[in-house]
């Protein structure tokens, strides 16, 4: 059974892929998992996905692996 996606994700340029590919498998898996939440959940927990105050449509994805926190910025 195929999951229904509420949102489509588009990546522009290569900066994200350069960052993603430079990470170890554990970090890549966590990024994939959080992106999966964004694609499928109507309400995304703020600890993973947050609007940046003072901006118009700029959000951050927060990925925590061990004691490291990674941030990926995106637009809606």
Order of alpha helices (4+ residues) and beta strands (2+ residues): alpha-alpha-beta-beta-beta
